[in-house]
Every structure is written in structure tokens, then in C-alpha cells.
Amino acid sequence: MSPRNGRPNVPVTIDGQDVKAFEGESILELARRVGVPIPTLCHLEGLSIHGGCRLCLVDTGDHKLKPACATEVTAELDVTTTNAEIREHRRRIVELLFAEGNHICAFCVSSGSCELQDLATEHHVDHIHYELGYERHDVDASHPKYVLDRDRCVLCTRCVRVCDEVEGAHVWDVAMRGNEARIVAGMDIPWGESSACTWCGKCVVVCPTGALSFKGRATGEMRHDPELVAFLARARDEGEWIDRRAEA
């Protein structure tokens, strides 16, 4: 999280608007603070920066688009968050994500509460120009409480990071590379056999699609709560659960 001591004092231009940024603030943080929308999928406040989805790429004037989530502001930086090239870039990324998985919204447990679905609507993706290239995987329903459907996973690694950085269990990881990359529990064992899992459900509530869900949910019934991580991170930073009487 960016430092918030004192006033922002770094002059930046974002979409023609002159604003002041905090030192160390990312372009994405600045944009959200001043009300400029930039789409994301892998980014989640309270977790480390991944920069994998590339939906937040912006133009900083040096002929190379940069991820807003992982680029710190500098004095006199001139940022363009949207233009024809950037919009087309984002639309194609969303299309590719649909082509690489089984994202048939009408049959998805998270339909209506899916960030990929929302991105498709926002970027006018109503059909796919690319050949479907995903390999079907079996659904892992071995856990008594949760279900993993890898065909709907977009490899955002939110589940990996929240389990490691917030819960401290490190149940999840990414195995293999390229088209063979997939989320795995433990050393690629059924989720229900992982002794490290605490059943906290944080990975499920931060998943942006229907890849992780609660058992017993029908199509359209799964609701995610990605804001939970930011709440927990702030509470920890502020020592909200510390018994102050013990410090007296």
C-alpha cells in the first residue's frame, strides 16, 4: 500500500488532468484515487502486485504500454489511460481469456458476479475471434466445502496470494507453464487432501470467476467478496484486533 503521510506532492498528468500523486504511488492507485477508471483482473488491494492480466496497461509516452498496477508515478509523468489502441488491446485480452477457458456464462455458478463477465460487457466482447484452445480438466470436488473448476480459471493468482499473504497457509500454487499452466493444491494433490487448508474460504471469495466456489451453489448463486482482503489488510496495518490493554 502507498504511503499516505502528508499531502500528495508529485505532479502528474492523467488523461489531460493535472493531479498530485503520493511518492511511491502506482499509476493505478492514483487513477482510482482521482476517479479515473482502469480495468484490472489480477490486481486486488491488500495483495502483492502480480501484473499478469495486462488489462491495466497505459501509455506513458515512451512507445511502450506499461502496467498501471506495477508502475510508480514520477514527476511530470503524462499518462493516457484509454485511447483506440488501448481499448483494442484490452478487448483482445478479454477475448483470449474466454478462448483459453470454458467460460459459458449461462451455466456458470458465478454468472452475474463474475469480473470476467463484466469485462466482456464493458469491452463489447460478444463473440470470440480466436479458436478455442483450452484443455478440459476434471472438476475437483474433493473438498467438503468448496469446488475447483480449472476450466474457468484465468490464472490471476489471487487465490495463491491471499492464501500465502493473508491466511499464511500457502495451499495454492501455479504448476507448469504456457498452455499447460494450472492452479494446484499442495504438490498437485486433490484439494480435499491438503492438510494445509484451513477452510477459511478466502481463496473462494476473491476468485474473479467461477473457478472457485462453495459447494451446493447453482448457476448464478455464487457471490464473491474481493473487498474482504483490503479490509483485512487495513485492519492488520492499524492493529484493529490488538488488545490495547495488554500494552498498558
C-alpha positions as CSV (number, residue, x, y, z in Angstrom):
1,M,0.0,0.0,0.0
2,S,1.2,3.5,-0.8
3,P,2.3,5.8,2.0
4,R,-0.3,8.4,3.0
5,N,1.6,10.7,5.3
6,G,1.3,14.3,4.4
7,R,-0.1,15.7,1.1
8,P,0.5,14.3,-2.4
9,N,3.2,16.4,-4.0
10,V,4.2,14.6,-7.2
11,P,2.8,16.5,-10.2
12,V,1.3,14.1,-12.8
13,T,-1.0,14.5,-15.8
14,I,-3.5,11.7,-16.3
15,D,-5.8,11.9,-19.3
16,G,-5.1,15.6,-19.6
17,Q,-6.0,16.3,-15.9
18,D,-3.2,17.8,-13.7
19,V,-3.2,16.0,-10.4
20,K,-0.8,15.4,-7.5
21,A,0.4,11.9,-6.5
22,F,1.9,10.5,-3.4
23,E,5.6,9.5,-3.7
24,G,5.7,5.7,-4.3
25,E,2.1,5.6,-5.5
26,S,1.3,3.4,-8.6
27,I,-0.5,4.8,-11.6
28,L,-3.4,2.5,-10.8
29,E,-3.7,3.7,-7.2
30,L,-3.5,7.3,-8.4
31,A,-6.1,6.8,-11.1
32,R,-8.5,5.2,-8.7
33,R,-8.0,7.9,-6.1
34,V,-8.8,10.6,-8.6
35,G,-11.7,8.7,-10.2
36,V,-10.2,7.6,-13.5
37,P,-11.3,4.0,-14.3
38,I,-8.7,1.5,-15.3
39,P,-9.8,-2.2,-15.7
40,T,-8.0,-5.0,-13.8
41,L,-8.4,-8.6,-13.2
42,C,-5.4,-10.0,-11.3
43,H,-5.0,-6.9,-9.1
44,L,-6.5,-6.8,-5.7
45,E,-6.0,-4.2,-3.0
46,G,-4.2,-5.7,0.0
47,L,-2.3,-8.3,-2.0
48,S,1.1,-8.1,-3.7
49,I,1.3,-6.9,-7.3
50,H,1.1,-9.6,-9.9
51,G,0.8,-7.7,-13.2
52,G,-0.2,-10.8,-15.1
53,C,-3.5,-9.9,-16.7
54,R,-2.1,-6.9,-18.6
55,L,-5.6,-5.3,-18.7
56,C,-4.3,-2.2,-16.9
57,L,-1.7,-1.2,-19.5
58,V,-1.5,2.5,-20.1
59,D,0.5,4.9,-22.3
60,T,3.2,6.9,-20.6
61,G,4.6,8.4,-23.8
62,D,7.7,6.2,-24.3
63,H,6.2,4.0,-27.1
64,K,5.7,1.1,-24.7
65,L,2.5,0.4,-22.8
66,K,3.1,-0.2,-19.1
67,P,1.0,-2.0,-16.4
68,A,-0.5,0.7,-14.2
69,C,-0.6,-1.6,-11.2
70,A,3.2,-2.0,-11.3
71,T,4.4,1.4,-12.5
72,E,5.2,4.1,-9.9
73,V,4.4,7.7,-10.7
74,T,7.3,10.1,-11.4
75,A,7.2,13.9,-11.5
76,E,5.8,15.3,-14.7
77,L,4.6,11.9,-15.9
78,D,1.9,12.2,-18.6
79,V,-0.4,9.2,-18.6
80,T,-3.0,8.2,-21.1
81,T,-5.3,5.5,-19.7
82,T,-7.5,5.0,-22.7
83,N,-7.4,5.5,-26.5
84,A,-8.3,3.4,-29.5
85,E,-5.1,1.3,-29.3
86,I,-5.5,0.6,-25.6
87,R,-9.2,-0.2,-25.9
88,E,-8.5,-2.7,-28.7
89,H,-5.6,-4.2,-26.7
90,R,-7.9,-4.8,-23.7
91,R,-10.7,-6.2,-25.8
92,R,-8.4,-8.7,-27.4
93,I,-7.1,-9.8,-23.9
94,V,-10.7,-10.4,-22.8
95,E,-11.3,-12.4,-25.9
96,L,-8.2,-14.5,-25.4
97,L,-9.2,-15.2,-21.8
98,F,-12.5,-16.5,-23.0
99,A,-10.8,-18.6,-25.7
100,E,-8.4,-20.2,-23.1
101,G,-11.1,-21.4,-20.8
102,N,-14.6,-22.7,-20.5
103,H,-16.5,-19.5,-19.8
104,I,-20.0,-20.3,-20.8
105,C,-21.8,-17.8,-18.6
106,A,-25.3,-19.3,-18.8
107,F,-24.0,-22.4,-17.0
108,C,-21.6,-20.8,-14.5
109,V,-22.1,-20.7,-10.8
110,S,-20.8,-17.1,-10.7
111,S,-22.8,-15.7,-13.6
112,G,-23.9,-12.2,-12.5
113,S,-21.0,-12.0,-10.1
114,C,-18.0,-12.6,-12.4
115,E,-15.4,-9.9,-13.1
116,L,-14.5,-11.5,-16.5
117,Q,-18.2,-11.4,-17.5
118,D,-18.3,-7.7,-16.5
119,L,-15.1,-7.0,-18.5
120,A,-16.7,-8.7,-21.6
121,T,-19.7,-6.4,-21.3
122,E,-17.5,-3.3,-20.7
123,H,-15.4,-4.1,-23.8
124,H,-18.2,-5.2,-26.1
125,V,-17.0,-8.8,-26.4
126,D,-20.0,-10.7,-27.6
127,H,-18.2,-13.3,-29.7
128,I,-14.7,-14.8,-29.9
129,H,-12.4,-14.4,-33.0
130,Y,-9.9,-16.9,-31.8
131,E,-10.0,-20.7,-31.9
132,L,-10.9,-22.2,-28.5
133,G,-7.7,-23.8,-27.2
134,Y,-8.3,-24.9,-23.7
135,E,-7.8,-28.5,-22.5
136,R,-10.7,-29.8,-20.4
137,H,-9.9,-30.7,-16.8
138,D,-11.9,-32.7,-14.3
139,V,-13.7,-30.7,-11.6
140,D,-12.0,-31.1,-8.2
141,A,-14.9,-31.5,-5.7
142,S,-12.8,-33.4,-3.2
143,H,-13.1,-30.7,-0.5
144,P,-16.1,-31.0,1.8
145,K,-16.9,-27.3,1.4
146,Y,-15.5,-25.9,-1.8
147,V,-15.2,-26.8,-5.5
148,L,-12.4,-26.1,-8.0
149,D,-13.2,-25.9,-11.7
150,R,-9.9,-25.2,-13.5
151,D,-11.7,-24.7,-16.9
152,R,-12.9,-21.4,-15.5
153,C,-9.6,-20.3,-14.0
154,V,-7.8,-17.2,-15.6
155,L,-4.6,-17.7,-13.6
156,C,-4.9,-14.4,-11.9
157,T,-3.2,-16.0,-8.8
158,R,-5.5,-14.1,-6.4
159,C,-6.1,-17.4,-4.6
160,V,-2.3,-18.1,-4.4
161,R,-1.5,-14.7,-3.0
162,V,-4.4,-14.4,-0.5
163,C,-3.7,-17.9,0.9
164,D,0.0,-17.2,1.3
165,E,0.0,-13.5,2.2
166,V,-3.2,-13.2,4.3
167,E,-4.1,-16.6,5.6
168,G,-0.4,-17.9,5.7
169,A,-1.3,-21.4,4.6
170,H,0.1,-21.5,1.1
171,V,-2.2,-24.2,-0.2
172,W,-2.2,-23.0,-3.8
173,D,0.5,-22.6,-6.4
174,V,0.8,-22.5,-10.2
175,A,2.2,-25.6,-11.9
176,M,3.6,-25.9,-15.4
177,R,3.9,-23.1,-17.9
178,G,2.2,-21.8,-21.0
179,N,-0.9,-23.6,-22.1
180,E,-0.3,-26.3,-19.5
181,A,-0.2,-23.9,-16.6
182,R,-2.8,-24.6,-13.9
183,I,-3.6,-23.9,-10.3
184,V,-2.7,-26.8,-7.9
185,A,-3.2,-27.5,-4.3
186,G,-0.2,-28.7,-2.4
187,M,2.1,-30.8,-4.6
188,D,-0.7,-31.2,-7.2
189,I,-3.0,-33.3,-5.0
190,P,-6.8,-33.2,-4.7
191,W,-7.8,-30.1,-2.7
192,G,-9.6,-32.1,-0.1
193,E,-6.4,-34.0,0.7
194,S,-4.4,-30.8,1.5
195,S,-3.7,-30.8,5.3
196,A,-2.6,-27.1,4.9
197,C,-6.1,-25.9,4.0
198,T,-7.7,-24.1,6.9
199,W,-11.2,-24.0,5.3
200,C,-11.1,-20.2,5.6
201,G,-12.7,-19.6,2.2
202,K,-10.6,-16.5,1.4
203,C,-9.5,-18.0,-1.9
204,V,-13.1,-18.6,-2.9
205,V,-14.4,-15.1,-2.1
206,V,-11.6,-13.4,-4.0
207,C,-11.8,-15.5,-7.1
208,P,-12.9,-13.3,-10.0
209,T,-14.7,-16.1,-12.0
210,G,-16.4,-19.4,-11.2
211,A,-13.2,-21.3,-10.8
212,L,-13.6,-21.5,-7.0
213,S,-17.0,-21.8,-5.5
214,F,-18.9,-23.0,-2.5
215,K,-20.5,-26.4,-2.8
216,G,-24.2,-26.5,-3.3
217,R,-24.4,-23.3,-5.3
218,A,-26.4,-23.4,-8.5
219,T,-26.0,-21.2,-11.7
220,G,-25.9,-17.6,-10.7
221,E,-25.8,-18.2,-6.9
222,M,-22.1,-17.7,-6.2
223,R,-21.3,-14.2,-4.8
224,H,-17.7,-13.1,-4.4
225,D,-16.3,-10.5,-1.9
226,P,-12.9,-9.3,-3.1
227,E,-13.1,-6.2,-0.9
228,L,-12.5,-8.5,2.1
229,V,-8.8,-8.6,1.5
230,A,-8.4,-4.8,1.6
231,F,-10.5,-4.7,4.8
232,L,-8.3,-7.4,6.5
233,A,-5.1,-5.7,5.3
234,R,-6.1,-2.3,6.7
235,A,-7.3,-3.8,9.9
236,R,-3.9,-5.5,10.4
237,D,-1.9,-2.4,9.5
238,E,-3.9,-0.4,12.1
239,G,-3.8,-3.1,14.7
240,E,-7.5,-3.3,14.9
241,W,-7.5,-6.6,16.7
242,I,-4.7,-5.9,19.2
243,D,-5.8,-5.8,22.8
244,R,-4.5,-2.3,23.8
245,R,-4.9,-3.2,27.5
246,A,-2.0,-5.6,27.1
247,E,0.2,-2.7,26.0
248,A,-0.7,-0.6,29.0
